[in-house]
Amino acid sequence: MTDVSRKHQCQGTFHYIVRGVIRDGDHVLLCKQRTGTYTFLPGGHIEFGEPAKTALRRELMEEIGIDTHIGLFLGAIENGWDGEFEISLVFEVLDHGLDATVAPQPASEAEAHLEFVWARADALASANLLPSVLVDWLECGGWGSTL
């Protein structure tokens, strides 16, 4: 590998993310930008030095106003697009009190750019769930990658 190609590979932005799988029966809660065309699991950036489970509880409180219990670590996903790279740690979310017949609303004006939707677990591909490896990955967890 040349120095130029090595430098090109090292450019970009890295995101350390935590995501939660919130289920109600055969539905999974997904999040999307109101102007976006794709969905993703709720969660967000882990702050430097913050434990992942703490970050997910904080993000869920900020996004949809729920104080919940974070369950088992389900696995990790690496993803890359247009010079952006992320590692997402994914956990199950328990005792959330949400109901698949009602879409949660953003908890504050700071989160008004988000919309939450329930999708059937067997129809996640039609929800344009990204990263795309999540569609099959949610069945068994582990490690997924788009790289």
N, C-alpha and C positions, 0 to 999 in steps of 0.2 A: 504494500500500500504506500502510495506517495505521500509526502507531507501535505500536499494540497488536498488530496482526497480525505486524509485523516482530519484536517482542519474542517473541511466541509461537513464531515460526519459529526463533528463536535459542536457545530453551530446550531442554534435553536433555543427553545425555551422548554424547561423541564417542570412538570407539575407533579406533586406528590398528593394524591387524592384518596379520599375515603368515600365509599358508597354503601348504601344500605338496601337490602332486599326486604321490602315491606309487602307482606302477603295478606290477603283476606280471601279465604277459600281458594278458588282457582284463578284469582286475580293478583296482579303485581302492580304496585304503584310506580308510575313513571313520571318523569319531570321533563319539561321542554321549555325552551325560550318561547315566549308568546309569538315572536316573529319567525321562529325556526320551523324546520320541516322534519326534524329528527327528535327522538326521545333519548333519555338516559336515566340511570338510577339516581335517586336523590342522594345528596351528599355534597362534598366540596373539598377545598384545600385543607391539608393538615398544616398547622402552623409549626414553625421550627421548635422542636423540643416537646411538642404536644403528643400524648399517646393517641393512637388511631381511634380507639373507642371513645375517648373524650372528644375528639374532633367530630366524630359522627353525631354524638349526642348534641354538641353545640350547633352543628350545621342543621340538624333536624329541628331544633328549637328556633333557629334563625329563619329557616325556610318556611316551615308549616306550623310552628308553635307547639310541637309536641315534646314532652319530656318522657323519654322511653328507656327501655332496657336494651342494651346492645348484646346480642347473643354470640353465637359461634362465628369464628373467622371462617369464611367460605372459600377464600382463595384470592388470587391476585391476577390482574390483567395489565399487560403492557400495551400501549397504543401509541401510534404516531401518525401525524398528518401535517402537511405543509410546514415543516420545521418545528412543529410542536410535538412534545413527547410527554407521556405520563405513565406513571405506575399507579393503579387504583387497587387499594385493599378493600375487599368486599366482605361485609358482615351481615348476618341475619339481624332483623330488628324485631323485638318481641314486645308484647304489652303496649302496643301503639294506640289502641283504642279507635283506630280508623275503620271505616265501613266502605266497602267497594261500591255501594250505591250512592255515595256522596264524594265528590272530588274535593280534597282539601284546598283551601285558599291560602295564598301567601300570607305569612304572619305579619308582614310590615310593608310599608311603601318601598323600602330598600330591596325587597324581593318581588315587587310587582311585575318585573320582567319575566317571572316564571309562571308556568301553568302546570298543574298536576292532573294526570289522567290515570285511570285504572285500565289495564289491558289484561285480557285473558292470557294466562301463562302459556297456552298452546297457540297463541296468535301474536307473539312478540315480533316476529319478522314484519308483519303488516303494520306495526306501530313504528317502523323504521328505528329500532333500538340500536344505539351505537355505544361502544364499539360493537360491530356486528357479531363478534365471537360470543357476545353475551347471550344471543338467542339460544344456542346449543349449550353453552357453558352453564346456564342457570339450572340445567337438569342435573349436573354432577359436580360443579365447582372445580376447584383445583387451580390450574394456571391457563391463561388464555393470552394470545398475542396476535396483533395485527402486523407486527414487524417481520 
